[in-house]
Amino acid sequence: MPAPLSRRSVLRGAVLLGAAAGGTALTQLGDDHGARALAGAVDQPVIANCATWGARPPSSTISVVPNRPNKIIVHHTAFPNTTDYSLAQAYRNSRDIQDLHMDANGWGDSGQHFTNSRGGYLTEGRHGSLYALLHGQTMVQGAHCVGQNSQAIGIENDGIYLDVQPPAALWNSLVTFCAFTCQQYAIAPSEIYGHKDFNSTQCPGLLHARLPELRTAVAARLGA
């Protein structure tokens, strides 16, 4: 059963959950209005939903898994490391990722559930992911890691980190996001992984070596 609702977790203005665009079958997600985060030690971070950053409607049905995910998988986008840390750039990046995934990869929507910009701004990736996260009982099936898409939340961190570290703003935002996601889905901090743990890839670069640090930071935020 979900924990009682908390006044402090009422959706923030920047996270207005609008109805999905187009005729895509997202009705199984329920009514977006009145969605609330579960009560807990970690306050809900601001996460811009798909409508806010100007997402295209999905080209196919978004599948909802009727179970909680059991892990988080960290990625990097491998896009060039921009020095524009603005909110507008975070939104452009989200659109660029969606265009790549839909037009080049042939997927129905963005593959990842959430995106973290170099300026530390969080956005929803695949439609419906934010609604599911705030309710904490189901997840949207992603397309970010072969073999894990129906059981792992995927977060893309903008940039490429094969030989440079991410900006502090991105790192701090990643810690907050992972802590909130662990809280919402009852995921242990030890269950935070990198893409290369499951597939043959260099992703997420140097972030992979920092996963023990990330798990420790998330556990501390959760009071574990």
C-alpha positions in Angstrom: 0.0 0.0 0.0 1.3 3.5 -0.7 2.2 5.8 2.2 -0.2 8.5 3.2 -0.2 11.7 1.1 1.8 14.7 2.3 0.9 18.4 1.9 4.6 19.2 1.1 4.5 16.7 -1.8 1.7 18.5 -3.7 2.8 18.9 -7.3 4.9 22.0 -7.9 3.9 24.5 -10.6 6.5 23.4 -13.0 5.3 19.8 -12.9 1.8 20.2 -14.3 0.7 16.8 -15.5 -1.2 17.5 -18.7 -3.2 14.9 -20.7 -1.1 13.0 -23.3 -1.1 14.6 -26.7 -2.5 12.8 -29.7 -4.5 9.7 -29.8 -2.0 7.5 -28.0 -3.5 5.0 -25.6 -2.4 6.4 -22.2 -5.7 6.2 -20.5 -4.6 3.2 -18.5 -2.4 5.7 -16.6 -5.4 7.3 -15.1 -6.3 10.9 -14.6 -3.2 13.1 -14.3 -5.0 15.7 -12.3 -4.4 15.5 -8.5 -1.3 13.3 -8.8 0.7 13.4 -5.6 4.1 12.2 -4.5 4.3 9.7 -1.7 5.2 11.0 1.8 8.8 10.5 2.8 12.2 12.0 3.7 13.0 13.3 0.3 11.0 16.2 -1.1 9.9 15.9 -4.7 12.3 17.7 -7.1 11.0 19.8 -9.9 10.6 17.6 -13.0 9.2 19.2 -16.2 6.7 17.0 -17.8 6.6 16.2 -21.6 4.1 19.0 -22.4 6.3 21.6 -20.6 9.4 20.9 -22.7 7.4 20.5 -26.0 7.5 16.8 -26.6 6.0 15.3 -29.7 3.2 12.8 -29.1 4.3 9.2 -29.0 3.9 7.4 -32.4 2.7 4.2 -30.8 1.1 2.9 -27.6 3.0 3.4 -24.4 3.0 0.2 -22.3 2.5 0.4 -18.6 4.0 -2.3 -16.4 1.7 -3.1 -13.4 4.6 -3.5 -11.0 7.2 -1.3 -9.4 10.7 -1.1 -10.9 13.5 -2.8 -8.9 16.5 -0.7 -10.0 17.7 2.6 -11.5 20.1 2.6 -14.5 22.3 5.6 -15.1 23.2 6.7 -18.6 25.0 9.6 -20.4 23.7 10.9 -23.7 27.1 11.0 -25.4 26.0 14.4 -26.9 28.8 17.1 -26.8 29.3 18.8 -23.5 27.5 22.1 -23.8 28.4 25.1 -21.7 24.8 26.3 -21.9 23.4 25.3 -18.5 20.1 27.0 -18.9 16.6 25.6 -18.5 15.9 26.4 -22.2 18.9 24.2 -23.2 17.6 21.4 -21.0 14.3 21.5 -22.9 16.1 21.6 -26.3 18.2 18.6 -25.2 15.0 16.7 -24.3 13.6 17.4 -27.7 16.9 16.4 -29.4 16.9 13.1 -27.6 13.3 12.4 -28.5 13.9 13.2 -32.2 16.9 10.9 -32.2 15.1 8.1 -30.6 12.0 8.4 -32.7 13.5 9.3 -36.1 16.8 7.5 -36.0 16.1 4.6 -33.7 12.5 4.1 -34.8 11.2 4.0 -31.3 7.7 5.2 -30.4 9.0 7.9 -27.9 12.1 8.8 -25.9 13.7 5.6 -24.6 14.6 6.9 -21.2 12.2 7.7 -18.4 13.9 10.9 -17.3 16.6 13.3 -18.4 19.1 15.3 -16.3 20.7 18.4 -17.9 24.2 19.7 -17.3 22.6 22.6 -15.5 20.8 20.1 -13.2 17.3 20.5 -14.7 15.2 17.3 -14.7 12.7 16.5 -17.4 10.3 13.6 -18.0 11.5 11.4 -20.9 8.9 8.8 -22.1 5.3 9.9 -21.7 3.6 8.7 -18.5 6.9 8.2 -16.6 6.3 11.1 -14.2 2.7 10.1 -13.4 3.9 6.6 -12.6 6.8 7.9 -10.5 4.6 10.2 -8.4 2.1 7.4 -7.7 4.8 4.8 -7.0 2.9 1.6 -8.0 3.6 1.1 -11.7 6.2 2.1 -14.3 6.2 2.8 -18.0 8.1 0.3 -20.1 11.2 2.1 -21.5 13.7 1.5 -24.3 17.0 2.4 -22.6 18.7 -0.9 -21.7 18.1 -4.2 -23.4 16.8 -6.8 -20.9 15.9 -4.2 -18.3 13.2 -2.0 -19.8 10.3 -3.4 -17.9 12.1 -3.4 -14.5 14.5 -0.4 -14.4 14.0 3.3 -14.4 16.5 4.9 -16.9 17.9 8.4 -16.5 19.9 10.1 -19.2 22.6 12.5 -18.0 23.3 15.1 -20.8 26.9 15.0 -22.0 29.7 12.5 -22.6 31.9 11.6 -19.6 34.5 9.2 -21.0 37.4 11.5 -19.8 35.8 14.4 -18.0 33.6 14.6 -14.9 30.0 16.0 -15.0 29.3 19.4 -13.7 28.4 19.7 -10.0 24.9 20.8 -10.8 24.3 17.6 -12.8 25.7 15.4 -10.1 23.7 17.0 -7.3 20.5 16.7 -9.4 21.3 13.0 -10.1 21.6 12.3 -6.3 18.3 14.1 -5.6 16.5 12.3 -8.4 17.8 8.9 -7.5 16.9 9.4 -3.8 13.4 10.5 -4.7 12.9 7.6 -7.1 14.2 5.1 -4.5 11.8 6.5 -2.0 8.8 6.4 -4.4 9.4 2.9 -5.6 11.0 1.4 -2.5 14.2 0.7 -4.4 17.3 0.1 -2.3 20.2 2.5 -3.0 22.4 -0.5 -3.7 20.2 -1.1 -6.8 21.6 1.8 -8.7 23.6 0.7 -11.8 25.2 1.9 -15.0 24.2 1.0 -18.5 27.4 -1.0 -19.0 26.5 -3.3 -16.1 23.9 -4.9 -18.5 24.9 -4.1 -22.1 28.1 -3.8 -24.0 28.7 -0.1 -24.0 30.9 2.6 -22.5 27.9 4.4 -21.0 27.8 6.1 -18.6 31.6 6.8 -18.8 33.2 8.1 -15.6 29.9 8.2 -13.9 30.1 4.4 -13.6 33.2 4.6 -11.3 31.2 7.0 -9.1 28.3 4.6 -8.6 29.5 3.6 -5.1 29.6 7.4 -4.2 26.1 7.8 -5.7 24.7 4.9 -3.7 26.2 6.3 -0.5 24.9 9.8 -1.2 21.4 8.5 -2.0 21.4 6.3 1.2 22.3 9.3 3.2 19.5 11.4 1.7 17.1 8.6 2.6 18.4 8.4 6.1 19.4 4.8 5.6 
